[in-house]
Amino acid sequence: MTEEEKKRGEAEIQRWLEVGNVEIPPADVRIVTSGGRRIPVHSTVLASASPVLESILGGPHKGRSRGREIPILGVPCDAVHAFVHSLYFARCVSATEEEMIGEHGMHLLALSHAYRVGWLKRAAERALSLRLTAEGVVDVLVLSQRCDAPRLHLRCLQLLSKDFA
């Protein structure tokens, strides 16, 4: 997707959000989850939010995104839904979105790392850091290492050292 196509897509999305649901075109891609759930999405939203998804959409089927399916497996369906919801409402983190990010924090951190959505990765890091407990700190520590989340990793180590003492 060229820079011009991306800007045009972002402008269309903004217009759709401003006018309401009446003029929103039908979704042209579906995300398939581990549970077999199919989430209809717009390729322009995915491509503008994630360079990885942009690459997937610009692959061998470029220009024929209608009816394409992108599998996002290995995480619960609700976490994939939260991920997609976050992509649609990028950087507009309200109290509801903050709660959703906190609820699916570990999965959203992994997804945002895998699909290179930096702002969501930072939001998931922040949510996990605020909800960190002694019982779950080891799991979060391992995930923070795998997802290259140094601030969260440091927070885990601080909690471990405090609890260890």
NORLINRA-V978240 format. One record per pair of residues at least 24 apart in sequence whose ideal C-beta (glycine too) atoms are under 10 Angstrom apart, sorted by the first residue. I is the first residue (numbers start at 0). J is the second residue. Records with the same first field share a line. If there is no record, write none. Layout:
I: J, J
This chain:
0: 42, 43, 46, 47, 50, 53, 54, 56, 57, 61
1: 57
4: 43, 46, 47, 53, 57
5: 43, 46, 47, 53
6: 47
7: 43
8: 41, 42, 43, 44, 45, 46, 47
9: 43, 44, 46, 47, 48, 89
10: 43
11: 41, 43, 44
12: 41, 43, 44, 47, 48, 87, 89
15: 41, 43, 44
16: 87, 88, 91
25: 65
26: 64, 65
27: 56, 63, 64, 65, 66, 67
28: 52, 55, 56, 64, 65, 66, 67, 68, 69
29: 66, 67, 68, 69, 70
30: 67, 68, 69, 70, 71, 79, 80, 82, 83, 86
31: 68, 69, 70, 71, 72, 76, 79
32: 70, 71, 72, 73, 74, 75, 76, 77, 78, 79, 80, 82, 83
33: 70, 71, 72, 73, 74, 75, 76, 78, 79
34: 72, 75, 76, 77, 79
35: 76
36: 76, 77, 79, 80
37: 68
38: 69, 71, 76, 79, 80, 82, 83, 84
39: 83
40: 69, 83, 86, 87
41: 86, 87
42: 67, 69
44: 83, 86, 87, 89
45: 69, 83, 86, 87, 114
47: 86, 89
48: 82, 83, 85, 86, 87, 89, 90, 114, 115, 116, 118, 119
49: 82, 86, 110, 111, 113, 114, 115, 116, 117, 119
50: 114, 115, 116, 117
51: 113, 114, 115, 116
52: 86, 114, 115, 116
53: 114, 115
54: 115
55: 114
71: 110, 113, 114
73: 106, 109, 110, 113
74: 103, 105, 106, 107, 109, 110, 113
75: 103, 106
77: 102, 103, 106
78: 102, 103, 104, 105, 106, 107, 109, 110
79: 103, 106, 107, 110
81: 106, 107, 110, 119, 123
82: 106, 107, 109, 110, 111, 113, 114, 116, 119, 123
83: 110
85: 110, 111, 116, 118, 119, 122, 123
86: 110, 111, 114, 116, 119
89: 116, 118, 119
90: 118, 119, 122
92: 118, 119, 122, 125, 126
96: 122
97: 122, 125, 126, 129
98: 126
99: 126
100: 124, 125, 126, 127
101: 125, 126, 127, 129, 130
102: 126, 130
104: 128, 129, 130, 131, 139, 142, 151
105: 130, 135, 138, 139, 142, 143, 146
106: 142
108: 139, 142, 143, 145, 146, 148, 151
109: 142, 145, 146
110: 146
111: 146, 148
112: 142, 145, 146, 147, 148
113: 146
120: 146, 147, 148, 151
121: 148, 150, 151
123: 148, 151
124: 148, 149, 150, 151, 152, 154
125: 150, 151, 154
126: 151
127: 151, 154, 155
128: 153, 154, 155, 157, 158
129: 154
131: 155, 157, 158
132: 158, 162
133: 158, 159, 161, 162, 163
136: 162
